[in-house]
C-alpha cells in the first residue's frame, strides 16, 4: 500500500505552484516523460484556476463585468481557446465548447 498522507502532502504542495513555476519545471525536466507530467500539471492548475473564476453565475461576476476582454481556454483534450468575453458579450469561437463550461452559461 502507498503512503496516502505523503501523496496528499505532495498534492497540497503542487497546488501552490504558479504558472512560471510549472514553466520552469517543464523547461528543466530530465526527460520527455517528466516534461509531459509537468505540462499536465500546469494545464490542470490553469483549468482549476479558470473554474474558480467561473464559479457561480459566471458572466455576472465582477471580474468579467470590469474586463474589456476575457479569453477562455480548455485543456480537456488539448489546450485550446474556445470562447471570448468581449465588451460584455460572450462569443464562442469553436463548436467544441467543453461540457464543464456549458453549465455556467445556461
C-alpha positions as CSV (number, residue, x, y, z in Angstrom):
1,X,0.0,0.0,0.0
2,X,1.1,3.5,-0.7
3,X,1.6,6.3,1.9
4,X,-1.6,8.3,1.3
5,X,-0.5,11.1,3.6
6,X,2.8,11.5,1.7
7,X,0.9,11.9,-1.7
8,X,-1.7,14.1,-0.2
9,X,1.0,16.4,1.1
10,X,2.7,16.4,-2.3
11,X,-0.6,17.4,-3.9
12,X,-1.0,20.3,-1.5
13,X,2.5,21.5,-2.4
14,X,1.9,21.2,-6.1
15,X,-1.4,23.2,-5.9
16,X,0.7,26.2,-4.8
17,X,2.7,26.3,-8.0
18,X,2.4,29.4,-10.1
19,X,2.5,29.3,-14.0
20,X,6.1,30.4,-14.0
21,X,7.0,27.6,-11.7
22,X,5.4,24.9,-13.9
23,X,7.1,26.5,-16.9
24,X,10.5,26.2,-15.2
25,X,9.7,22.6,-14.3
26,X,8.8,21.9,-17.9
27,X,12.0,23.6,-19.3
28,X,14.3,21.8,-16.8
29,X,12.6,18.3,-17.0
30,X,15.1,15.5,-17.1
31,X,13.3,13.5,-19.8
32,X,10.2,13.5,-22.0
33,X,8.0,11.7,-19.5
34,X,8.8,14.2,-16.7
35,X,8.2,17.1,-19.1
36,X,4.8,15.7,-20.1
37,X,3.9,15.2,-16.4
38,X,4.7,18.8,-15.6
39,X,2.8,20.0,-18.7
40,X,-0.3,18.1,-17.5
41,X,0.2,19.5,-14.0
42,X,0.4,23.1,-15.4
43,X,-2.7,22.5,-17.5
44,X,-4.6,21.1,-14.5
45,X,-3.7,24.0,-12.3
46,X,-4.8,26.5,-15.0
47,X,-8.0,24.7,-15.5
48,X,-8.7,24.7,-11.8
49,X,-8.0,28.5,-11.6
50,X,-10.3,29.0,-14.5
51,X,-13.1,27.0,-12.8
52,X,-12.7,29.1,-9.7
53,X,-13.1,32.3,-11.7
54,X,-16.2,30.9,-13.4
55,X,-17.8,29.6,-10.3
56,X,-21.3,31.0,-9.5
57,X,-23.2,33.0,-12.1
58,X,-20.2,33.2,-14.4
59,X,-20.5,36.3,-16.5
60,X,-22.4,38.3,-13.9
61,X,-19.3,38.1,-11.7
62,X,-17.5,41.4,-11.1
63,X,-14.2,40.1,-12.6
64,X,-15.9,39.8,-16.1
65,X,-18.0,42.9,-15.7
66,X,-14.9,45.1,-15.3
67,X,-12.9,43.5,-18.2
68,X,-12.9,44.5,-21.8
69,X,-11.7,41.2,-22.9
70,X,-11.5,37.7,-21.3
71,X,-10.2,34.7,-23.2
72,X,-11.3,31.3,-22.1
73,X,-9.3,28.1,-22.6
74,X,-9.9,24.4,-22.1
75,X,-7.4,21.5,-21.7
76,X,-9.8,18.6,-21.7
77,X,-8.2,17.1,-24.9
78,X,-5.7,19.7,-25.9
79,X,-5.1,23.2,-24.6
80,X,-7.2,25.4,-26.8
81,X,-9.2,28.7,-26.8
82,X,-12.9,28.1,-27.1
83,X,-14.6,31.4,-26.2
84,X,-14.0,35.1,-25.5
85,X,-16.0,37.6,-23.4
86,X,-15.6,41.0,-25.1
87,X,-17.2,44.3,-24.0
88,X,-20.0,42.5,-22.1
89,X,-20.8,39.8,-24.8
90,X,-19.8,36.1,-24.9
91,X,-18.6,34.7,-28.2
92,X,-17.8,31.0,-28.6
93,X,-15.1,30.7,-31.3
94,X,-15.4,26.9,-31.8
95,X,-18.3,24.4,-31.9
96,X,-16.3,22.3,-29.4
97,X,-17.4,24.1,-26.2
98,X,-16.3,21.9,-23.2
99,X,-19.1,20.2,-21.2
100,X,-17.8,21.6,-17.9
101,X,-18.4,25.2,-19.3
102,X,-21.9,24.6,-20.6
103,X,-23.3,24.6,-17.0
104,X,-22.1,28.1,-16.4
105,X,-23.9,29.7,-19.4
106,X,-27.3,28.0,-19.0
